[in-house]
Amino acid sequence: MLGIENVVGFDASTVYRTYDDFVNDSERKYIEYFMRDLYVYYGYNFHYYSGEEMNSEQIRTLIDDFTTLDIYVRKAWENMYEDAKILINGETVPEEEAQRVRKKMLDDRLKDYHNNRVEVTDILIRKGLRFVNKHGQPLRMMRKLELDPVLLEQPLYR
């Protein structure tokens, strides 16, 4: 099951697990960079992003290394194209030719995904990430939850 283990009972290990099967360090750094306002507001530490301003070229380098995410995108589209019937001029083509056409379709689709990521990232760099509702109104951060000192004095937490 893709490296996920079931944890029985109370175990905080799932909170600290990095789930490397699903995301790599470049993908994490990208997320931390664009979500940095939230990280700072809610008091999270950066683990992959060091806090420096990044330019378009640095971010494109991260995008070029989105290999883990792309594995899942590729697999999803492979499943989609797997049974696609390939016709040329209304005629079914030999399976070998059909496989070649499916591979080209898949490669083109993944190239489109990559180009879209670059385009969206360029917009985010120019305009910044803004959280808005479906009516375009800015969203406010939810109040940060604070520990209740009275609860911390309970024997369970000593």
N, C-alpha and C positions, 0 to 999 in steps of 0.2 A: 504493500500500500504506500508506495512512494516515500518511504523513510519516515512515516509517521507512526509513532507508537502510542498505544492506549495507556493512559496513566490512571491507575486505580487509587482512589482516596485522595487525600490532600498532598499535592506534590507541586511545588513551584517550578520544577524543571522546565515545564512547557513555556513558562514566561521567559526564561533565559535562553532557550534553544534558538539557534539562528536559522534553522530550516534551510540549510544550504541546497537542498534538492529543488527549492522553488525560486531562489534569488541569489545572485552573486554580489560581490562587493561593489562593483560599478553600479549595479542597479540600486543597491542600498544607498550609496553615496548620492546618486541622483535624487532619490526620494528625500533623503535628509536635507539636501540642498534646497529643493523647492518647498519643503515643508518646514524650513528652519524657523519661521515665525511661530509655528505651533510648538515645536520642540522647546524654544526659549520660553514661551508663555507658560507652558505646562511643566517646565522644569526638567525636561528630559535631556540627557547628555547625548552628544553626537558620538557615534562609534566609528563612522566611516568618513564623514565630512569634517574637515578640520576648522571650519569657520571662515575661510578665506573667500573673497569674491571670486567668482569663476566667470570666464569669458566663453563665448560661443564655441571656440575651438576645444577648450577643455571639456565642455559638456558633450560635444560631438564625439570626443574620444570615449567618454562614458557610454554613450548610446551605441557606438560601434562594438562595445563589449557586452551588450545585453544578450549574451549567449544563453543564459538559463531561461529567461523569459521566452526567447525565440524558440527554444526546444518545444515548449508547450503550444506556441502559436503554430509552429510547423506541424506538430502532431495533429492539432485540430483541423488544419487545412488538408493534411494528408488523408485523414478520415473522410473529409468532405469530397475530395477528388478521387478517392480510391475506386469507387464504383461508377465514376463518370464515363458515359459512353462517348467516345470520340468519333466524330463524323467529319469527313472531308468531302465536300460536294455531295452531301447526302449519303455517302457510302461509309460503312464501318471500316476502320483501318485495322491492320494487323496489330496484335497486342504489343509487340515491341515498339511500334510507332506510337501507339496510344500511351505507353509508359513514358516515352520521351516527351510527348505533348503535355501529359500531366505534370511531369517534373518541371517543364518550362513554366506552366501555369502557376505552380507552387512557388518557384523561384521569383517570378514576377510579383506574386502576391506579397511575399516576404519583403521584397525590395520596396513595394508600395508602403508597407507597414513602417519600414525603416525611414523612408522619406517623410512620411506623415509625422513620425516622432520628431524628426529634425525640424520640421515646419512648426509644429506645436511648441517645441522648445524655444525656437527663435522668438515666437510670440511671447512666451513666458519671460524670456530674458528682456525683451523690449518693454513689456507692459506690466510684468510682475504677476504673481499668482493672487487672484482675488476670490474670496469665497462669497458667492451670491446665491440667493434663492431663485426659484423659477421665474420670478418677476423682476430679476435684475437688482434687487435690493441687497446691500451688503449684509452679511451675517456677522453677528457678534460672537466672540469666544464664549463658550459656556464657562460659568464660574468654576474656578479651579477647586477641586475637592481637597479639603485639608483634614489632617488627622485630628480626631477629637482627643484632647489630652486626658479627659476623664476615662475614655475607653482604654487608653494606653496604660492606665494604672490598674487595670483588671489583671488578676493572676495569670490568665491565659497568655498575656503578652510579656510576662517577666522572664 
